[in-house]
């Protein structure tokens, strides 16, 4: 599967629905700035950022999209990127990935990124926002503090929960097609199966507001937000995305195993809620098991694919060992660099193409079955659970 620079990639005729990603940086980047976005590690970039599976993938597969031969030096790659400018580089990379629809998490604002509408224009496709629950809740708390609400007052704290729900509903009414929680970063995924009581939440909210608000990490408030997401998922027909596994150092990896959600998933299996387990690495087999035993679970290996580079095929194969094929979706989790959106797509296509070719060669499935499988994983499965973003399963 050694692609020539000018050759079409595997499954290039199949459009992708990238059900979870972020915007891209809207400025030209020097080498250290670029390298700082080429890793989940904090701090400035360094030469070791390119000395990785992801760095090799950028030099191998992104370089030809920008008009270079494969395997340029990092310096050569950044010079070419600067010559084209951030906008042209972004257009080329997003469009070369073959996604036509992007669902964009707008709740993480560490950098100045494109909005969903701006991303859609650059990519020549469609983009829809996804609402991050923690960001909404923190914004509501900040607004209450700035307006002089009585921090720590019981009535004010109770009003905060109502205001958060109203704000989430308002974002859905304005076009959000999914909800997301990053509870894995805040308290871990061992969310209680039952929601906390109203009195407990009011007390915790009062304590949080009284302390000035800010980042929500209180286990009670985190649990309340997750259960709010579950309830609204069931009521409004929106998937609840849940970050699991791999991420930046804020996450404690052993607390981000999706298997920790088992009690919550068991309790909610008949409610109509849909859980979308994002990323999953290194717990892709655990996630596949959860999708196997819980019909309201969907899974992907977004974020992991670009970072593991050529090993993406092995990761995807492990997810597919147990996960029902209807439960597996595509995402890139591209953030900041359009290279990550592109590689999430290109390497996922290569991984799936290799697996399908092996299965056909081993007479595990027919070519028509393979075509149907590819189209469902590429877009159909996600389109079936996100309202109004596609035509459903192929």
Number of C-alpha atoms within 10 A of each C-alpha: 9 7 12 12 17 10 8 11 21 18 19 16 9 16 17 27 28 27 32 26 25 28 29 25 20 17 12 17 18 13 16 14 13 21 20 16 20 24 20 12 14 11 9 13 18 15 12 10 21 20 11 16 15 23 21 21 24 25 20 18 23 27 25 18 21 17 15 18 17 19 18 17 13 20 11 14 22 18 15 16 22 17 12 16 15 18 17 15 22 25 17 20 24 27 18 20 25 24 28 20 22 27 25 28 26 20 17 14 11 7 12 13 20 18 17 23 16 16 24 20 12 19 24 15 16 18 23 22 25 28 24 24 25 24 20 18 24 17 17 20 27 16 13 20 17 9 9 8 17 15 21 19 17 17 13 17 26 18 14 21 22 10 17 21 18 13 17 21 15 12 18 18 10 10 13 23 25 30 26 27 22 21 26 25 21 19 21 24 27 20 23 19 16 13 16 17 10 12 11 13 22 24 18 20 28 23 18 21 24 15 11 14 21 15 14 19 16 16 19 21 24 25 23 22 22 25 20 17 27 22 17 21 21 17 12 15 17 25 29 29 26 25 24 33 29 23 21 13 11 11 20 17 19 14 18 28 24 28 19 18 19 18 14 19 22 14 12 21 16 13 13 18 23 26 26 28 28 29 26 28 27 17 23 30 22 20 30 29 20 24 25 19 16 20 16 21 25 29 30 27 31 28 26 27 29 30 22 18 21 18 15 21 20 14 22 22 16 16 25 21 14 18 24 18 20 18 22 26 27 27 30 30 26 24 22 22 24 27 27 29 32 27 27 28 30 25 25 28 25 21 23 22 19 15 17 21 15 13 15 14 12 10 10 13 15 14 15 8 12 17 14 15 20 20 17 24 22 29 29 25 25 30 21 17 20 19 17 12 20 17 13 16 18 16
